[in-house]
Amino acid sequence: MDSATALLAVVVLLGIAFEFVNGFHDAANAIATVVATRVLTPLQAILMAGALNFVGALTGEAVAKTVGSGIVDKAVVSQDVVVAALVAAIIWDLITFVAALPTSSSHALIFGVIGAALSAHSTDVIILDGLQKTSLGIVYSPTIALIGGYIVMLAIYWLLRNVSYRFVNSFFGRAQILSSAYMAFSHGGNDGQKTMGVIALAIYAFHGNTGAFVIDTWVKVVCALAIGLGTATGGWRIIRTMGMRITALKPVNGFAAETSAATVIEIATRFGIPISTTHAISGAILGVGATRRLSAVRWGIAGRIVTAWVLTIPGCFALGYGTATLLRAVGVHP
């Protein structure tokens, strides 16, 4: 096996590892509320989420193409850059997992790619349109999800204002299973595709950065399996933060939050916008909690989460840049 083939194998293995870590790190996105409201047991929730993550990840490739060919110039990116980006994203996910902070695996990967690419090339390697699309997703996804969660929750309150609490709790106890499934499906659709794009970028570099940029079927299946299995292991520390510490949730609140967040994610996926599913569900939970009263949200916990979001961009950029520089210094070349 020559060095280029060996490096490609490393990229694929790191991609699978990142997708698995992404799954258990972001398991909270799909199941935190349904576990917190006790509609499903933790085991039931993670098995359902794992299966639907797998299905969702196979439903398209628009996000994969944005990540793989729309953020940095695929014509000059080499395999060592992809290795550095994946290492940076994995390190960041593990750090924030230990800290029980639900940060964005998506933006960890994207800014790891940008940092690694800039370590080897000038700023010309960055595709501004793709970076702008991603940056808008960072800002708009939690904001729209927050507003959506707030509006959906108010609408439910108004529509069911004369209905007994017992009926509401019973109905949404069942309805939340559907909203949680919707959330898991949309999470797989957006997050599952990002690693596909990065592996495809490495394969494109392996073939000399020529020809059409395609997402091979085996790449889709392997990444879908990895994120599904990762989600099925659960990420209990982050699930506790998301589902139990931001605000108190009942089934009706969980339904509103999941439906709002999943809709934002699904629309972004179909437009090829790589957004943070963590940002979306966190924003929706905050919006739902704020409908009762502002004090119902533990804003101190929310502040820690926002701080972690902000730190993800420079943190992963620095990790990607530093890792790529180190690889080149020790003689790891494409």
C-alpha atoms as a printed R data frame, in Angstrom:
    type eleno elety resid chain resno       x      y       z
1   ATOM     1    CA   MET     A     1   0.000  0.000   0.000
2   ATOM     2    CA   ASP     A     2   1.509  3.356  -1.033
3   ATOM     3    CA   SER     A     3   1.436  6.455   1.169
4   ATOM     4    CA   ALA     A     4  -1.482  8.106  -0.662
5   ATOM     5    CA   THR     A     5  -3.658  5.012  -0.270
6   ATOM     6    CA   ALA     A     6  -2.677  4.670   3.375
7   ATOM     7    CA   LEU     A     7  -3.572  8.307   3.991
8   ATOM     8    CA   LEU     A     8  -6.951  7.830   2.327
9   ATOM     9    CA   ALA     A     9  -7.594  4.834   4.584
10  ATOM    10    CA   VAL     A    10  -6.761  7.024   7.592
11  ATOM    11    CA   VAL     A    11  -9.226  9.654   6.364
12  ATOM    12    CA   VAL     A    12 -12.014  7.088   6.010
13  ATOM    13    CA   LEU     A    13 -11.351  5.654   9.487
14  ATOM    14    CA   LEU     A    14 -11.224  9.127  11.036
15  ATOM    15    CA   GLY     A    15 -14.409 10.042   9.183
16  ATOM    16    CA   ILE     A    16 -16.187  7.011  10.591
17  ATOM    17    CA   ALA     A    17 -14.843  7.834  14.058
18  ATOM    18    CA   PHE     A    18 -16.033 11.436  13.779
19  ATOM    19    CA   GLU     A    19 -19.467 10.360  12.547
20  ATOM    20    CA   PHE     A    20 -19.768  7.964  15.494
21  ATOM    21    CA   VAL     A    21 -18.649 10.662  17.963
22  ATOM    22    CA   ASN     A    22 -21.047 13.083  16.269
23  ATOM    23    CA   GLY     A    23 -23.843 10.578  16.851
24  ATOM    24    CA   PHE     A    24 -23.341 10.113  20.578
25  ATOM    25    CA   HIS     A    25 -22.382 13.771  21.100
26  ATOM    26    CA   ASP     A    26 -25.535 14.953  19.340
27  ATOM    27    CA   ALA     A    27 -27.872 12.185  20.519
28  ATOM    28    CA   ALA     A    28 -29.376 14.783  22.829
29  ATOM    29    CA   ASN     A    29 -30.629 16.757  19.828
30  ATOM    30    CA   ALA     A    30 -33.037 13.997  18.906
31  ATOM    31    CA   ILE     A    31 -34.032 12.482  22.236
32  ATOM    32    CA   ALA     A    32 -33.350 14.889  25.118
33  ATOM    33    CA   THR     A    33 -36.905 16.196  25.303
34  ATOM    34    CA   VAL     A    34 -38.646 12.834  24.850
35  ATOM    35    CA   VAL     A    35 -36.482 11.358  27.638
36  ATOM    36    CA   ALA     A    36 -36.929 14.396  29.895
37  ATOM    37    CA   THR     A    37 -40.715 14.217  29.588
38  ATOM    38    CA   ARG     A    38 -40.605 10.427  30.224
39  ATOM    39    CA   VAL     A    39 -42.626  9.674  27.098
40  ATOM    40    CA   LEU     A    40 -40.018  7.059  26.134
41  ATOM    41    CA   THR     A    41 -37.453  5.242  28.205
42  ATOM    42    CA   PRO     A    42 -33.835  6.121  27.398
43  ATOM    43    CA   LEU     A    43 -33.319  2.761  25.687
44  ATOM    44    CA   GLN     A    44 -36.440  3.114  23.535
45  ATOM    45    CA   ALA     A    45 -35.478  6.664  22.598
46  ATOM    46    CA   ILE     A    46 -31.901  5.959  21.536
47  ATOM    47    CA   LEU     A    47 -32.864  2.886  19.487
48  ATOM    48    CA   MET     A    48 -35.507  4.878  17.642
49  ATOM    49    CA   ALA     A    49 -33.170  7.827  17.125
50  ATOM    50    CA   GLY     A    50 -30.325  5.620  15.923
51  ATOM    51    CA   ALA     A    51 -32.520  3.958  13.306
52  ATOM    52    CA   LEU     A    52 -33.961  7.235  12.033
53  ATOM    53    CA   ASN     A    53 -30.541  8.914  11.997
54  ATOM    54    CA   PHE     A    54 -29.450  6.152   9.632
55  ATOM    55    CA   VAL     A    55 -32.486  6.596   7.365
56  ATOM    56    CA   GLY     A    56 -32.228 10.390   7.381
57  ATOM    57    CA   ALA     A    57 -28.554 10.327   6.426
58  ATOM    58    CA   LEU     A    58 -29.393  8.438   3.221
59  ATOM    59    CA   THR     A    59 -32.051 10.870   1.983
60  ATOM    60    CA   GLY     A    60 -29.874 13.336   0.086
61  ATOM    61    CA   GLU     A    61 -26.451 14.756  -0.606
62  ATOM    62    CA   ALA     A    62 -26.931 18.522  -0.967
63  ATOM    63    CA   VAL     A    63 -25.288 19.245   2.414
64  ATOM    64    CA   ALA     A    64 -22.489 16.765   1.646
65  ATOM    65    CA   LYS     A    65 -21.669 18.620  -1.575
66  ATOM    66    CA   THR     A    66 -21.685 21.976   0.190
67  ATOM    67    CA   VAL     A    67 -19.226 20.740   2.831
68  ATOM    68    CA   GLY     A    68 -17.072 18.787   0.389
69  ATOM    69    CA   SER     A    69 -16.853 21.215  -2.492
70  ATOM    70    CA   GLY     A    70 -18.529 24.479  -1.523
71  ATOM    71    CA   ILE     A    71 -16.475 25.820   1.400
72  ATOM    72    CA   VAL     A    72 -12.844 25.292   0.350
73  ATOM    73    CA   ASP     A    73 -11.479 24.883  -3.163
74  ATOM    74    CA   LYS     A    74 -11.509 21.150  -3.854
75  ATOM    75    CA   ALA     A    75  -8.967 21.594  -6.655
76  ATOM    76    CA   VAL     A    76  -6.130 22.298  -4.224
77  ATOM    77    CA   VAL     A    77  -7.141 20.519  -1.008
78  ATOM    78    CA   SER     A    78  -5.002 17.488  -0.151
79  ATOM    79    CA   GLN     A    79  -5.661 14.479   2.051
80  ATOM    80    CA   ASP     A    80  -3.511 15.686   4.939
81  ATOM    81    CA   VAL     A    81  -5.772 18.745   5.189
82  ATOM    82    CA   VAL     A    82  -8.798 16.475   5.547
83  ATOM    83    CA   VAL     A    83  -7.021 14.377   8.199
84  ATOM    84    CA   ALA     A    84  -6.235 17.531  10.193
85  ATOM    85    CA   ALA     A    85  -9.837 18.765   9.964
86  ATOM    86    CA   LEU     A    86 -11.265 15.474  11.206
87  ATOM    87    CA   VAL     A    87  -8.754 15.241  14.063
88  ATOM    88    CA   ALA     A    88  -9.631 18.810  15.115
89  ATOM    89    CA   ALA     A    89 -13.373 18.107  15.072
90  ATOM    90    CA   ILE     A    90 -13.035 14.861  17.030
91  ATOM    91    CA   ILE     A    91 -10.876 16.527  19.693
92  ATOM    92    CA   TRP     A    92 -13.367 19.378  20.054
93  ATOM    93    CA   ASP     A    93 -16.342 17.029  20.312
94  ATOM    94    CA   LEU     A    94 -14.637 14.988  23.017
95  ATOM    95    CA   ILE     A    95 -13.644 18.103  25.004
96  ATOM    96    CA   THR     A    96 -17.182 19.485  24.960
97  ATOM    97    CA   PHE     A    97 -18.672 16.051  25.670
98  ATOM    98    CA   VAL     A    98 -16.593 15.787  28.854
99  ATOM    99    CA   ALA     A    99 -17.735 19.315  29.756
100 ATOM   100    CA   ALA     A   100 -21.378 18.288  29.053
101 ATOM   101    CA   LEU     A   101 -21.798 21.156  26.589
102 ATOM   102    CA   PRO     A   102 -24.025 20.658  23.524
103 ATOM   103    CA   THR     A   103 -21.852 22.384  20.923
104 ATOM   104    CA   SER     A   104 -22.026 22.061  17.164
105 ATOM   105    CA   SER     A   105 -20.257 19.063  15.637
106 ATOM   106    CA   SER     A   106 -21.109 20.546  12.257
107 ATOM   107    CA   HIS     A   107 -19.270 23.777  12.792
108 ATOM   108    CA   ALA     A   108 -16.439 21.956  14.533
109 ATOM   109    CA   LEU     A   109 -15.880 20.051  11.287
110 ATOM   110    CA   ILE     A   110 -16.403 22.994   8.945
111 ATOM   111    CA   PHE     A   111 -14.055 25.363  10.769
112 ATOM   112    CA   GLY     A   112 -11.576 22.534  11.232
113 ATOM   113    CA   VAL     A   113 -11.564 22.203   7.428
114 ATOM   114    CA   ILE     A   114 -11.103 25.949   6.984
115 ATOM   115    CA   GLY     A   115  -8.259 26.140   9.505
116 ATOM   116    CA   ALA     A   116  -6.489 23.132   8.005
117 ATOM   117    CA   ALA     A   117  -6.851 24.473   4.451
118 ATOM   118    CA   LEU     A   118  -5.481 27.877   5.408
119 ATOM   119    CA   SER     A   119  -2.437 26.267   6.993
120 ATOM   120    CA   ALA     A   120  -1.362 25.030   3.555
121 ATOM   121    CA   HIS     A   121  -2.804 27.674   1.240
122 ATOM   122    CA   SER     A   122  -3.647 31.374   1.087
123 ATOM   123    CA   THR     A   123  -7.071 32.809   1.823
124 ATOM   124    CA   ASP     A   124  -7.944 32.232  -1.850
125 ATOM   125    CA   VAL     A   125  -8.703 28.606  -0.928
126 ATOM   126    CA   ILE     A   126 -11.882 29.751   0.856
127 ATOM   127    CA   ILE     A   127 -15.063 29.862  -1.233
128 ATOM   128    CA   LEU     A   128 -16.827 32.945   0.089
129 ATOM   129    CA   ASP     A   129 -20.327 31.970  -1.040
130 ATOM   130    CA   GLY     A   130 -20.117 28.666   0.843
131 ATOM   131    CA   LEU     A   131 -18.675 30.324   3.930
132 ATOM   132    CA   GLN     A   132 -21.439 32.919   3.829
133 ATOM   133    CA   LYS     A   133 -24.092 30.197   3.540
134 ATOM   134    CA   THR     A   134 -22.637 28.394   6.556
135 ATOM   135    CA   SER     A   135 -22.273 31.603   8.572
136 ATOM   136    CA   LEU     A   136 -25.883 32.555   7.918
137 ATOM   137    CA   GLY     A   137 -26.898 29.108   9.155
138 ATOM   138    CA   ILE     A   138 -25.014 29.731  12.401
139 ATOM   139    CA   VAL     A   139 -26.983 32.908  13.035
140 ATOM   140    CA   TYR     A   140 -30.388 32.064  11.659
141 ATOM   141    CA   SER     A   141 -30.949 28.434  12.711
142 ATOM   142    CA   PRO     A   142 -31.152 29.026  16.491
143 ATOM   143    CA   THR     A   143 -32.950 32.337  16.035
144 ATOM   144    CA   ILE     A   144 -35.655 30.961  13.736
145 ATOM   145    CA   ALA     A   145 -36.004 27.829  15.883
146 ATOM   146    CA   LEU     A   146 -36.396 29.977  19.024
147 ATOM   147    CA   ILE     A   147 -39.082 32.103  17.382
148 ATOM   148    CA   GLY     A   148 -40.725 29.022  15.897
149 ATOM   149    CA   GLY     A   149 -40.779 27.208  19.239
150 ATOM   150    CA   TYR     A   150 -42.278 30.257  20.911
151 ATOM   151    CA   ILE     A   151 -44.999 30.661  18.251
152 ATOM   152    CA   VAL     A   152 -45.881 26.954  18.057
153 ATOM   153    CA   MET     A   153 -46.160 26.763  21.847
154 ATOM   154    CA   LEU     A   154 -48.381 29.846  22.016
155 ATOM   155    CA   ALA     A   155 -50.571 28.464  19.222
156 ATOM   156    CA   ILE     A   156 -51.003 25.166  21.073
157 ATOM   157    CA   TYR     A   157 -51.885 27.029  24.281
158 ATOM   158    CA   TRP     A   158 -54.515 29.061  22.410
159 ATOM   159    CA   LEU     A   159 -56.004 26.159  20.454
160 ATOM   160    CA   LEU     A   160 -56.276 23.941  23.543
161 ATOM   161    CA   ARG     A   161 -57.135 26.628  26.060
162 ATOM   162    CA   ASN     A   162 -60.444 24.947  26.970
163 ATOM   163    CA   VAL     A   163 -59.143 21.362  26.926
164 ATOM   164    CA   SER     A   164 -58.354 19.529  30.141
165 ATOM   165    CA   TYR     A   165 -54.731 19.180  31.221
166 ATOM   166    CA   ARG     A   166 -55.127 15.418  31.481
167 ATOM   167    CA   PHE     A   167 -56.154 15.116  27.819
168 ATOM   168    CA   VAL     A   168 -53.371 17.437  26.650
169 ATOM   169    CA   ASN     A   169 -50.758 15.475  28.562
170 ATOM   170    CA   SER     A   170 -52.049 12.157  27.242
171 ATOM   171    CA   PHE     A   171 -52.351 13.311  23.616
172 ATOM   172    CA   PHE     A   172 -48.934 14.932  23.417
173 ATOM   173    CA   GLY     A   173 -47.396 11.997  25.222
174 ATOM   174    CA   ARG     A   174 -48.185 10.044  22.055
175 ATOM   175    CA   ALA     A   175 -47.630 12.916  19.613
176 ATOM   176    CA   GLN     A   176 -44.172 13.545  21.005
177 ATOM   177    CA   ILE     A   177 -43.036 10.137  19.791
178 ATOM   178    CA   LEU     A   178 -43.721 11.382  16.250
179 ATOM   179    CA   SER     A   179 -41.999 14.728  16.800
180 ATOM   180    CA   SER     A   180 -38.977 12.993  18.310
181 ATOM   181    CA   ALA     A   181 -38.820 10.652  15.311
182 ATOM   182    CA   TYR     A   182 -39.043 13.688  12.995
183 ATOM   183    CA   MET     A   183 -36.191 15.325  14.894
184 ATOM   184    CA   ALA     A   184 -34.018 12.197  14.668
185 ATOM   185    CA   PHE     A   185 -34.685 11.876  10.926
186 ATOM   186    CA   SER     A   186 -33.818 15.516  10.223
187 ATOM   187    CA   HIS     A   187 -30.707 15.310  12.419
188 ATOM   188    CA   GLY     A   188 -29.440 12.352  10.383
189 ATOM   189    CA   GLY     A   189 -30.238 14.165   7.142
190 ATOM   190    CA   ASN     A   190 -28.140 17.229   7.965
191 ATOM   191    CA   ASP     A   191 -25.411 15.968  10.289
192 ATOM   192    CA   GLY     A   192 -24.964 12.609   8.576
193 ATOM   193    CA   GLN     A   193 -24.113 14.235   5.265
194 ATOM   194    CA   LYS     A   194 -21.279 16.448   6.499
195 ATOM   195    CA   THR     A   195 -18.754 13.668   6.970
196 ATOM   196    CA   MET     A   196 -19.808 12.189   3.638
197 ATOM   197    CA   GLY     A   197 -18.690 15.434   2.021
198 ATOM   198    CA   VAL     A   198 -15.325 15.425   3.790
199 ATOM   199    CA   ILE     A   199 -14.558 11.791   2.870
200 ATOM   200    CA   ALA     A   200 -15.603 12.510  -0.719
201 ATOM   201    CA   LEU     A   201 -13.193 15.466  -0.697
202 ATOM   202    CA   ALA     A   202 -10.353 13.158   0.367
203 ATOM   203    CA   ILE     A   203 -11.254 10.674  -2.387
204 ATOM   204    CA   TYR     A   204 -11.303 13.535  -4.898
205 ATOM   205    CA   ALA     A   205  -7.801 14.581  -3.755
206 ATOM   206    CA   PHE     A   206  -6.639 10.961  -3.972
207 ATOM   207    CA   HIS     A   207  -7.617 10.898  -7.655
208 ATOM   208    CA   GLY     A   208  -5.605 14.016  -8.391
209 ATOM   209    CA   ASN     A   209  -8.279 16.676  -7.806
210 ATOM   210    CA   THR     A   210  -9.769 16.064 -11.246
211 ATOM   211    CA   GLY     A   211 -13.068 14.841 -12.642
212 ATOM   212    CA   ALA     A   212 -16.556 15.126 -11.182
213 ATOM   213    CA   PHE     A   213 -17.088 15.531  -7.428
214 ATOM   214    CA   VAL     A   214 -19.391 12.679  -6.389
215 ATOM   215    CA   ILE     A   215 -20.585 11.117  -3.142
216 ATOM   216    CA   ASP     A   216 -20.135  7.351  -3.565
217 ATOM   217    CA   THR     A   217 -22.920  5.101  -2.324
218 ATOM   218    CA   TRP     A   218 -20.587  3.198   0.007
219 ATOM   219    CA   VAL     A   219 -19.580  6.511   1.636
220 ATOM   220    CA   LYS     A   220 -23.245  7.332   2.284
221 ATOM   221    CA   VAL     A   221 -23.976  3.929   3.812
222 ATOM   222    CA   VAL     A   222 -20.861  3.831   6.010
223 ATOM   223    CA   CYS     A   223 -21.470  7.341   7.355
224 ATOM   224    CA   ALA     A   224 -25.169  6.639   7.933
225 ATOM   225    CA   LEU     A   225 -24.302  3.481   9.880
226 ATOM   226    CA   ALA     A   226 -21.687  5.311  11.950
227 ATOM   227    CA   ILE     A   227 -23.951  8.177  13.002
228 ATOM   228    CA   GLY     A   228 -26.817  5.761  13.682
229 ATOM   229    CA   LEU     A   229 -24.666  3.551  15.901
230 ATOM   230    CA   GLY     A   230 -23.189  6.596  17.627
231 ATOM   231    CA   THR     A   231 -26.632  7.945  18.426
232 ATOM   232    CA   ALA     A   232 -27.696  4.525  19.687
233 ATOM   233    CA   THR     A   233 -24.939  4.650  22.324
234 ATOM   234    CA   GLY     A   234 -26.416  7.865  23.707
235 ATOM   235    CA   GLY     A   235 -24.686 10.885  25.164
236 ATOM   236    CA   TRP     A   236 -26.195 11.038  28.614
237 ATOM   237    CA   ARG     A   237 -24.227 13.975  30.002
238 ATOM   238    CA   ILE     A   238 -25.422 16.260  27.219
239 ATOM   239    CA   ILE     A   239 -28.933 14.785  27.229
240 ATOM   240    CA   ARG     A   240 -29.182 15.822  30.890
241 ATOM   241    CA   THR     A   241 -28.123 19.395  30.055
242 ATOM   242    CA   MET     A   242 -30.451 19.725  27.067
243 ATOM   243    CA   GLY     A   243 -33.526 17.984  28.412
244 ATOM   244    CA   MET     A   244 -33.480 18.677  32.108
245 ATOM   245    CA   ARG     A   245 -31.377 21.701  32.957
246 ATOM   246    CA   ILE     A   246 -32.386 24.425  30.469
247 ATOM   247    CA   THR     A   247 -36.070 24.451  31.402
248 ATOM   248    CA   ALA     A   248 -38.708 22.079  32.780
249 ATOM   249    CA   LEU     A   249 -40.417 20.216  29.949
250 ATOM   250    CA   LYS     A   250 -43.757 18.439  29.617
251 ATOM   251    CA   PRO     A   251 -44.802 16.369  26.565
252 ATOM   252    CA   VAL     A   252 -46.557 19.319  24.928
253 ATOM   253    CA   ASN     A   253 -43.403 21.438  25.326
254 ATOM   254    CA   GLY     A   254 -41.223 18.684  23.899
255 ATOM   255    CA   PHE     A   255 -43.544 18.319  20.907
256 ATOM   256    CA   ALA     A   256 -43.411 22.052  20.152
257 ATOM   257    CA   ALA     A   257 -39.625 22.232  20.496
258 ATOM   258    CA   GLU     A   258 -38.895 19.148  18.387
259 ATOM   259    CA   THR     A   259 -41.368 20.038  15.651
260 ATOM   260    CA   SER     A   260 -39.997 23.568  15.348
261 ATOM   261    CA   ALA     A   261 -36.343 22.538  15.353
262 ATOM   262    CA   ALA     A   262 -36.811 19.599  12.983
263 ATOM   263    CA   THR     A   263 -38.631 21.796  10.465
264 ATOM   264    CA   VAL     A   264 -35.804 24.349  10.484
265 ATOM   265    CA   ILE     A   265 -33.240 21.561  10.020
266 ATOM   266    CA   GLU     A   266 -35.194 19.845   7.252
267 ATOM   267    CA   ILE     A   267 -35.575 23.048   5.221
268 ATOM   268    CA   ALA     A   268 -31.854 23.816   5.593
269 ATOM   269    CA   THR     A   269 -30.956 20.270   4.503
270 ATOM   270    CA   ARG     A   270 -32.968 20.485   1.305
271 ATOM   271    CA   PHE     A   271 -31.239 23.779   0.446
272 ATOM   272    CA   GLY     A   272 -27.816 22.269   1.131
273 ATOM   273    CA   ILE     A   273 -27.134 24.482   4.159
274 ATOM   274    CA   PRO     A   274 -25.011 22.767   6.836
275 ATOM   275    CA   ILE     A   275 -26.487 24.053  10.085
276 ATOM   276    CA   SER     A   276 -26.072 23.014  13.675
277 ATOM   277    CA   THR     A   277 -28.830 20.694  14.844
278 ATOM   278    CA   THR     A   278 -27.657 21.496  18.376
279 ATOM   279    CA   HIS     A   279 -28.254 25.202  17.816
280 ATOM   280    CA   ALA     A   280 -31.703 24.510  16.390
281 ATOM   281    CA   ILE     A   281 -33.042 22.311  19.201
282 ATOM   282    CA   SER     A   282 -31.462 24.481  21.904
283 ATOM   283    CA   GLY     A   283 -33.076 27.586  20.420
284 ATOM   284    CA   ALA     A   284 -36.436 25.848  20.165
285 ATOM   285    CA   ILE     A   285 -36.281 24.680  23.804
286 ATOM   286    CA   LEU     A   286 -35.480 28.236  24.908
287 ATOM   287    CA   GLY     A   287 -38.396 29.584  22.869
288 ATOM   288    CA   VAL     A   288 -40.823 27.051  24.296
289 ATOM   289    CA   GLY     A   289 -39.632 27.693  27.847
290 ATOM   290    CA   ALA     A   290 -39.986 31.453  27.444
291 ATOM   291    CA   THR     A   291 -43.730 31.164  26.713
292 ATOM   292    CA   ARG     A   292 -44.411 30.472  30.375
293 ATOM   293    CA   ARG     A   293 -42.244 33.287  31.687
294 ATOM   294    CA   LEU     A   294 -38.667 34.360  31.098
295 ATOM   295    CA   SER     A   295 -37.658 33.088  34.532
296 ATOM   296    CA   ALA     A   296 -38.756 29.565  33.524
297 ATOM   297    CA   VAL     A   297 -35.550 29.320  31.465
298 ATOM   298    CA   ARG     A   298 -32.290 28.795  33.313
299 ATOM   299    CA   TRP     A   299 -30.447 31.520  31.439
300 ATOM   300    CA   GLY     A   300 -27.162 30.733  33.184
301 ATOM   301    CA   ILE     A   301 -27.124 27.267  31.575
302 ATOM   302    CA   ALA     A   302 -28.203 28.798  28.276
303 ATOM   303    CA   GLY     A   303 -25.347 31.297  28.544
304 ATOM   304    CA   ARG     A   304 -22.806 28.492  28.974
305 ATOM   305    CA   ILE     A   305 -24.163 26.799  25.871
306 ATOM   306    CA   VAL     A   306 -23.946 30.005  23.817
307 ATOM   307    CA   THR     A   307 -20.390 30.570  25.033
308 ATOM   308    CA   ALA     A   308 -19.452 27.082  23.864
309 ATOM   309    CA   TRP     A   309 -21.028 27.805  20.461
310 ATOM   310    CA   VAL     A   310 -18.971 30.968  20.087
311 ATOM   311    CA   LEU     A   311 -15.743 29.234  21.143
312 ATOM   312    CA   THR     A   312 -16.290 26.432  18.611
313 ATOM   313    CA   ILE     A   313 -15.352 28.633  15.646
314 ATOM   314    CA   PRO     A   314 -11.932 29.903  16.786
315 ATOM   315    CA   GLY     A   315 -11.244 26.715  18.747
316 ATOM   316    CA   CYS     A   316 -11.724 24.371  15.806
317 ATOM   317    CA   PHE     A   317 -10.066 26.752  13.384
318 ATOM   318    CA   ALA     A   318  -6.983 26.770  15.618
319 ATOM   319    CA   LEU     A   319  -7.055 22.995  16.089
320 ATOM   320    CA   GLY     A   320  -7.371 22.429  12.334
321 ATOM   321    CA   TYR     A   321  -4.631 24.915  11.507
322 ATOM   322    CA   GLY     A   322  -2.283 23.565  14.178
323 ATOM   323    CA   THR     A   323  -2.874 19.912  13.320
324 ATOM   324    CA   ALA     A   324  -2.294 20.483   9.601
325 ATOM   325    CA   THR     A   325   0.875 22.429  10.333
326 ATOM   326    CA   LEU     A   326   2.116 19.649  12.611
327 ATOM   327    CA   LEU     A   327   1.384 16.946  10.011
328 ATOM   328    CA   ARG     A   328   3.394 18.781   7.415
329 ATOM   329    CA   ALA     A   329   6.229 19.401   9.868
330 ATOM   330    CA   VAL     A   330   6.574 15.678  10.577
331 ATOM   331    CA   GLY     A   331   6.463 14.790   6.902
332 ATOM   332    CA   VAL     A   332   2.839 13.690   6.387
333 ATOM   333    CA   HIS     A   333   2.068 14.727   2.821
334 ATOM   334    CA   PRO     A   334  -0.698 13.867   0.361
